[in-house]
Amino acid sequence: MASVEPVPDRPAAVVDTGEERVLVVADFHAGIEAGLRVESGVHVESRGEARRESVLAMLDSAAPDRFVVLGDFMHSIGGPGGAERGEIEVLLESIDVPTTVVKGNHDGDIESWVDATVTDGTGVRLGDVGFAHGHTWPDVEVLAADIVCIGHEHPCVRLTDEVGGSRIERVWLRGPLAREPFAERDPDLAWTDAELVVFPAFNDLCGGTWVNVNEDFLAPFLPDGLPSAQAYLLDGTRLGEYGRV
């Protein structure tokens, strides 16, 4: 039976597709530090080595059959800079299982140089689980899976205390995928009442959608495709319905 089990205190999950055991991360955004310098004039020391060590530690612990990047492996929307490309190449050289990259809106022509299997933006189905980045409408085969996993949204919640202090925390969103937005596009769409799992961004520098503050969602099928979902912190704490947190 397919399942998605978040890695405790990490923005990653071990997914059982019914055929393989897969380690999945979304929104890696390699080289974001260089992008922040160019885009915003913000100077942040590279965390590329820490990102690589985190992934390798999880691969060692989980012992999966495959590593999946759920879109936005790169940060720059055009061609990658040297540091960005180098970060990805060194990471993949260090991984001893097959890697699948589900192409995201930041990934440019990554398929022309990366040493991995790259799907198009509509995603891929592996066993009983569908994987799509979320920036565009998923393929019908993805939607016909028992579980659908997406990234792109970078879901977060803004938490406040009684004295007015606040902080932003990355969260998971999990709930039933609603058929209506997809049926409007394809009335004959096969449907299995899939669970939708929205992954938090692996990279903690790339911001996100504050799902409990009525921000506009990024995915074209959200929030209509997820009218009811639970929000979970990275440590597993269930916060309840995301719109009421």
C-alpha positions in Angstrom: 0.0 0.0 0.0 1.3 3.4 -1.0 2.4 5.8 1.8 4.2 9.0 2.5 6.1 9.2 5.8 7.8 12.6 6.5 11.4 12.3 7.9 11.2 13.7 11.4 12.4 17.3 11.6 13.3 17.4 8.0 11.5 18.8 4.9 11.7 15.4 3.2 9.7 12.1 3.1 10.2 8.5 2.5 7.6 7.3 0.0 6.5 3.7 -0.6 5.2 3.6 -4.1 4.1 0.0 -3.9 7.1 -0.8 -6.1 10.0 1.2 -4.7 11.1 3.0 -1.5 11.8 6.6 -2.5 13.4 9.5 -0.7 11.7 12.7 -1.9 12.5 16.4 -1.4 10.9 19.4 -3.1 12.2 22.8 -4.0 15.9 22.3 -3.4 16.8 25.6 -5.1 20.5 24.9 -5.5 22.6 28.1 -5.6 19.9 30.3 -4.1 22.5 32.3 -2.3 24.0 33.6 -5.5 20.5 34.4 -6.7 19.7 36.4 -3.6 22.8 38.5 -4.1 21.7 39.3 -7.7 18.0 39.7 -7.1 17.9 41.4 -3.7 21.4 42.4 -2.8 21.3 40.0 0.2 24.6 38.3 1.0 24.2 34.9 2.4 27.1 32.4 2.8 26.6 29.3 0.7 24.8 26.5 2.4 25.3 24.1 -0.5 27.6 21.7 1.6 25.0 21.6 4.4 22.2 20.8 1.9 24.3 18.0 0.4 25.2 16.5 3.8 21.6 16.6 4.9 20.5 14.7 1.8 23.3 12.1 2.0 22.5 11.5 5.7 18.9 10.9 4.9 19.8 8.5 2.1 22.1 6.6 4.4 19.4 6.3 7.0 16.4 5.6 4.8 18.3 3.3 2.3 15.8 4.0 -0.5 15.8 2.6 -4.0 15.5 6.0 -5.6 15.9 9.7 -4.9 13.3 12.1 -6.3 13.6 15.9 -6.5 10.0 17.2 -6.8 10.9 20.2 -8.9 13.0 23.3 -8.7 16.3 21.5 -8.3 17.8 24.7 -9.6 17.1 28.3 -8.4 18.0 30.4 -11.4 15.2 30.3 -14.0 17.7 30.6 -16.9 20.9 28.7 -17.3 22.6 27.7 -14.0 25.6 29.6 -12.7 28.8 27.8 -12.0 28.2 27.4 -8.3 24.7 26.3 -8.8 25.5 23.7 -11.4 28.5 22.6 -9.4 26.3 22.0 -6.3 23.9 19.8 -8.2 26.7 17.8 -10.0 28.6 17.2 -6.8 25.4 16.0 -5.0 24.4 13.6 -7.7 28.0 12.2 -8.0 27.7 11.4 -4.3 24.4 9.5 -4.6 24.5 5.8 -5.4 20.8 5.3 -6.2 18.9 6.4 -9.4 17.7 10.0 -9.3 14.5 11.3 -10.9 14.0 15.1 -11.3 10.4 16.2 -11.8 10.9 19.4 -13.7 9.8 22.6 -12.1 9.4 26.1 -13.3 13.0 27.1 -12.2 14.7 24.1 -13.9 15.2 25.5 -17.4 16.9 23.0 -19.7 18.3 20.9 -16.8 17.7 17.8 -18.8 20.5 18.8 -21.1 23.2 18.4 -18.6 22.1 16.8 -15.3 23.0 13.1 -14.7 19.4 12.0 -13.8 16.1 11.0 -15.3 14.1 14.3 -15.9 10.4 14.3 -16.4 8.4 17.1 -17.9 6.4 19.6 -15.8 3.2 17.5 -15.8 5.0 14.9 -13.6 5.4 11.2 -13.5 3.7 8.2 -11.8 5.8 5.7 -10.0 3.8 2.7 -8.8 0.7 4.0 -6.9 2.1 7.5 -6.3 2.0 10.5 -8.7 4.7 13.2 -8.5 4.3 16.7 -10.0 6.0 20.0 -9.2 2.7 21.8 -9.0 3.3 24.9 -11.2 1.1 23.5 -14.0 -1.7 21.0 -14.3 -0.6 17.4 -13.6 -0.8 14.6 -16.1 -3.9 12.5 -16.0 -1.8 9.4 -15.0 -0.4 11.4 -12.0 -4.0 12.3 -10.9 -5.1 8.6 -11.2 -2.6 7.6 -8.5 -3.6 6.7 -4.9 -1.4 9.6 -3.6 -0.3 12.7 -5.4 2.8 14.6 -4.2 3.6 18.2 -5.2 6.0 20.9 -4.3 6.1 24.5 -5.7 3.9 26.0 -3.0 6.5 26.2 -0.2 3.6 26.0 2.4 4.2 27.9 5.7 2.1 29.1 8.6 2.5 32.3 10.5 2.3 31.6 14.2 1.6 34.4 16.8 1.7 34.4 20.6 -0.4 36.4 23.1 2.1 39.2 23.2 2.2 39.8 19.5 5.4 37.9 18.6 5.3 35.8 15.5 7.4 33.3 13.5 7.1 31.5 10.2 7.2 27.8 10.1 7.3 25.4 7.1 4.5 22.9 7.1 3.2 19.8 5.3 -0.3 19.9 3.9 -2.3 16.6 3.6 -5.9 16.1 2.6 -8.2 14.7 -0.1 -7.6 15.9 -3.6 -10.9 17.4 -4.9 -12.0 16.3 -8.4 -13.9 19.5 -9.4 -11.0 21.7 -10.7 -9.7 18.9 -12.8 -13.0 17.7 -14.1 -13.7 21.2 -15.5 -10.7 20.6 -17.8 -11.3 16.8 -18.4 -14.9 15.6 -17.6 -13.8 12.0 -18.3 -10.9 12.0 -16.0 -10.3 8.7 -14.1 -10.5 9.4 -10.4 -9.4 7.4 -7.3 -10.1 9.9 -4.5 -6.3 10.5 -4.1 -4.7 12.0 -1.1 -2.7 15.2 -1.9 0.5 15.8 -0.1 2.1 19.3 -0.5 5.7 19.2 0.5 7.5 22.0 2.4 10.4 23.6 0.6 13.7 21.8 1.3 15.5 25.1 1.1 14.7 27.4 4.0 15.8 30.5 2.1 13.1 30.5 -0.6 10.1 31.9 1.3 6.7 30.5 0.8 2.9 30.7 0.9 1.4 31.6 4.3 -1.5 29.2 4.0 -3.2 30.4 7.2 -3.2 34.1 6.2 -5.3 33.8 3.1 -2.4 34.4 0.7 -3.0 33.5 -2.9 -1.8 30.0 -3.7 0.7 29.4 -6.5 -0.5 26.1 -8.0 -3.3 26.7 -10.6 -5.5 24.0 -8.9 -5.1 25.3 -5.3 -6.8 26.0 -3.0 -9.9 24.6 -4.9 -8.2 21.2 -5.3 -7.5 21.0 -1.5 -10.5 22.5 0.3 -9.8 20.5 3.5 -6.4 19.6 4.7 -4.4 19.2 7.8 -1.2 21.2 8.4 1.8 19.5 10.1 5.0 21.1 11.4 8.3 19.4 10.4 8.5 17.8 13.9 5.1 16.1 13.2 2.9 18.4 15.3 -0.6 18.5 13.8 -1.9 22.0 13.7 -5.3 21.2 12.3 -7.1 22.6 9.3 -4.6 24.9 7.6 -7.0 27.8 7.1 -7.8 27.9 10.9 -4.3 27.8 12.3 
